[in-house]
């Protein structure tokens, strides 16, 4: 422990799902007020803030609801990695001693249906949309099909991920999908893009998450059990990697941003992937979670099927993954999703999980988020 250490001292959340009559800003405000209450502070105690939202407004507009204190408020927007980038930005403020206490908030309220994007926003021509590749379900299915071919995996692994996700979601009061599904029901559900079926995909959703971060010299005054943000790292794609909205494919893909961000986070924290006792991985679809298990170093490529079959990734297994149901059960409000991961791991390390509690009080957690057009943010959290 040193005066350079950064801690999470408060965490709050608005339940994910569909909330008619509740705006994205409403959910962000709810989550941030819950985080402030969890830390036992008021908005006037916050030195700086960072917020992220993809479609539901400017987070810095929340000052009109929380208080016009003149606080510096930075807004970020980085696709599904928005929450991770917001957290990284807040950590940089604390490390640079620009603030002692920083609030982070993420929220979104997406309409029903698949995510849609304008190719021009990613530097692409309309021809790319006409190929169908702006529909993200097609990209993720292609990536899964190729990965499974290379590493000898099959659709039963995909179904196992979804079955576990819905079981965890059923036990979590903040999850959207609360119904148990068997692996066979997942396999038998409507096909979307081969090999992925309806219940192997997350859905655009609604929700909000707030976190309060503090430097070490304030953290233990604000929280009896603060959780150390041992590392937070962000990386973009390299030459040759096959990423969402990347209009080409190298014959021999190199490091993905997930590989780079995870490796940097573990190195910065001084721990190894084998030390992780609870993890959150981006599961836009069940194939993505399987790929990210290996890309982040939590297992070897091709070993995912054995881990899933053994029950190792259950909440009471050797490597609990997405203990709150992840995006598959929670849905994905883009601005909030990465912060939801951190919220869940913080609660697990504090021994106060709202759903399944990982036994034997874990002390090292990991989160990973991935977004367009090839961006990853990873954290390591410790007691």
Protein Blocks (a to p, Z undefined) as FASTA:
>chain_A
ZZkbccdfbdcdddedddehiafklmmmmmmmmmmmmnopafklpmbdcdddfknocfkl
mmmmnopghpacddddehjklmmmmmmmmmmmmmnopafbdcddddddddedjddddfkl
nopafklmmnopmpmklmmmmmmmmmmmmnopafklmmmmmmmmmmmmmmpmkbmblcdc
dfklmmmmccfbdcbdfklcccddddddddddddfklmmmmpmbdcddfbccdddddehi
acehiabdcfbdcddfklmmmmmmmmmnopafklpcbdcdddfbfklmmmmmmmnopace
hilmmmmmnommpmklmbdghklopjmlnopafklmmmmmmmmmmmmmnopafbdcdehi
iabdcddddddehiaddddddZZ
